Amino acid sequence: MRGWLLVFPARLCTVRAKTERLGEQLMRLSHFAAAAVIGIGLTAMALARDVPESGPAADGSPAWFIDHAADIHVHNYATQCVPDAAKFCSGKTDQGLRTCLSSNKARVSQSCQTALAMPWQEGGFDTSKTPPCVHSVICTARAVNNPDGVDGGAGVVNRVEWKSSPANMGYRATYPYQLPPGGGGATAVGMDSKDNLWVFQRVPPGMPELFKFGPDRKLLLSLGAVELDAHQDKAHGIRVDAEDNVWIADESGATVKKISPEGKLLLTLGEHGHPGDWNEARGQRYLWQPLAIAFARDGSAFIAQGHANESPNDVGAADPTNRSGAARILHVTKDGKFIAQWYGDINGQGKFFQAHDVAVDPQNGDVWIGDREQYRLVVYTAEGKFVKTLQMRNLTCNIAFDAAGNLWIGTGQDGQLLEIDRNGKVLGAVGNGRGSGEGQVGETGYITWDKAGNMYTGSTGQDRVTEWVKPAR
């Protein structure tokens, strides 16, 4: 027992020593772990920084700032014109009320004038009953689509605004065109070779919706459902070809129409009220949400289709002729014969969720696509081969090349027209942002120019056309 007792304390000492060394090691590990956590925290703090809210003019681009403002896409004129409705339009409701208030625009209150000028009905006067975009992640942020909330989505929108020097690059805003009262947004404008301006407007059934104004700004033609063979459910894009024929895209009606300079309907692509896929092999020739048209040098037409955030998401629809549900570009001859087609919602480079506008580069014939909700421009060759994608800081709603071959985009609800280079660098800005004041717009429409270089744009939600008078050089 003694021997064992003499040995046991030694073993205890040995165990105690090992235990102490293990404790010291654990202590050092805990200190190291704590230090690591602190280090990571300090690194995170060092990486965290304030995002700039503005920037000076630099490297050929104008100064910019972030505009934090409420989304103004829809404006309820009925609730903001109550006293005026009682005074001037007693007993009228719905479209009759709007027509009456618009007819008295010069007499109603300032708040009512502002309400009438702002976007007020997202669908225009859409009778097509096209289902709204609800289920897809590309749908516009709304409470019904995002019940758990979306950061920066519904309510407040952060937009980049540019400040050129001189202001608006020297352009001056005027409003010389008078549209009939009661209509909605003057969505698109196009100029012919004789400086006649065509205006495509969203209106209720029974009203003219396509207008031709002469160089003196006087109305020459008004075309409605009779002349166009159908009410245009959602007036969208317009382009005038080299022969002065005007092409119009009815998004919800699912047609593109070609009209002569005299107002005669020459060609209809698609079937009104039947959105679907163009499958040349089957002899199936439908359009799916046509938004815009552009022309190649040979007069053939590129038709941009697919509105992404407003698309009905009819992938695999019950209709066997309407199965794709993807944005696409259709290339047809000037007589509407099929040439080619390519889609945007595919794996790999060259993706586009939306083809809100399309333009052809006069230098090389490349096709530029405005993928609006993704803030990007996607470029293909005329044969449909991907070239490049440019990520922008603004909505890419409208694309156009001026007579000198300079590239411009309309920024939609950002409220400006931007001149950019072919690498996406902003060179100048025209427009005073969103709103209904002088030089403002609720949402930029399509862009065109006259021979003098004056620039014109419509507004998706406002019944007016802005002429930007070119500065004297």
Beta strands, then each sheet from edge to edge (+ up, - down):
strand 1: 54-55
strand 2: 63-70
strand 3: 156-163
strand 4: 172-174
strand 5: 188-191
strand 6: 197-200
strand 7: 210-213
strand 8: 219-223
strand 9: 235-240
strand 10: 246-250
strand 11: 255-259
strand 12: 265-269
strand 13: 278-279
strand 14: 284-285
strand 15: 290-295
strand 16: 301-305
strand 17: 328-332
strand 18: 338-343
strand 19: 357-360
strand 20: 367-371
strand 21: 376-380
strand 22: 386-391
strand 23: 398-401
strand 24: 407-410
strand 25: 417-420
strand 26: 426-430
strand 27: 444-449
strand 28: 455-459
strand 29: 466-469
sheet 1: 1+ 2- 3+
sheet 2: 4+ 29- 28+ 27-
sheet 3: 5+ 6- 7+ 8-
sheet 4: 9+ 10- 11+ 12-
sheet 5: 13+ 14-
sheet 6: 15+ 16- 17+ 18-
sheet 7: 19+ 20- 21+ 22-
sheet 8: 23+ 24- 25+ 26-
end
